[in-house]
Amino acid sequence: MKKADLSREPGVPRRNNTQQILNAAEKIFSAYGFAGARVDDIAKACALPKANILYYFGSKEELYRATLQRLLVGWLADADQWISIKHTPIVGLEGYVRAKMEFSRSRPDASRLFMHELLAGGEYVRVFLDSTLREHVEQKALVFEYWHKEGLCAPVNAPHFLFTLWSMTQAYADMQVQFAAVLGRRRLNITDFETGISTIMQLVGAICRTSQPLTSHKQADTIQQKAATKRNRMPQ
């Protein structure tokens, strides 16, 4: 995924302005999609001149790419933090589910933006999906493999298990209107998200066999080396 050039102006003002622009872009692109969104609307939403937006990002397309990139990098960081042999399966998976649900609660526009992009064919995230995300899932599969070999979880197809987690957690953003209507309110509240986490963990807990602490740094390094070797063997 091509990165926007955010290095034209150093220091805190640039960082503040770019985050302000990205926050506004997230909302506008989520509401209207790439085709329907206008830079003028984003400028109005973030209370900055249109010229400033084009100065930092160059074009609407580059701003769209940067908005998606920020979202995707955050999702991968959550998985790297929690789906790790430094955690037991129950601790790691609950941490990951909680991170994903908090994202759906606090930034539903971002999740819907990603859904809009996928429904439109995924043109702007295709490289990310085919390379970065694929490699990321392969690395997480090694963690599930390790957990299983240590007797900590049942055997599981890691990609499909992750697909299920993504679907369940992101639905609380993408389908919030439907969920809230069924529960008899206009918006989901914090209690609803906590209930959702508990329900998801009932399902996730079915594969977990222990909550005892795991692993050493040496074992973590071995897993990372295996992941690197596997990536190097992938066809280019």
Phi, psi and omega in degrees: 000123183294135181265140173288150179276106181256019189250020185286334182220123185281168166092181186298316180304319179297314181298317180297316181294317181294321178293322178298317179293315181297322178298317179292319180298321179303317181290316184289314179296324178296320183285324190240352185075173182296315185293321186275340182284145177240144177299326178301319180292322178293319178299317179296319183293328182256004176057041175231153178297148177304323181299326178295318180297315180291332177294315183283325189241346173088314183200168176298321180298316180293324176294320178297316178298317181295324179294315177296318182300315179300318179297312185291321178299320178297318179297317180294323180297321177298317180294319180296325180291321191254322180272083189212148178287357173287347178243155166288161180303316184293322179289313182296316183288324176294319177300318180292315179299317179297319179297317180294320180290323177296322177297315179296325180286314188270336182225059181298330179299322181295317179296318180293326176301313179298319179297318176304315182297317180294318180294334178277000178113349176071025183304319187275353178239008186301314181297317178300314182296318185283338184241288186300310183292320179299314178296321179300314181294323177297321177294319179293328178299326177294327177293314178298322178297317179296313179304318181294315181298330178277002180075020185265342177207159177289159176297140182211146174282105190301312180302314182289328176295317177294321176305318181294316178297316179301314183297314183294316185283319182288339178298332180290347170260307187294327184243027184300321181300316179294313182298315181296319180298318179297325180275359175081030177216171184277330180220152173288145178250179184299322178299321178298319179292321177295320176296321176299316178299314181299319181293315178299318181292333172299320179286315180297322182299342181296336181264351186268137185247348180200160174240018180288150180298155189249226247258165180247164177297326179297317178295320178299319179296322180297315178299316180296323178294319178298318179297317180296318179298317180296319178298320181294335180273352180291141177296140180276000000 
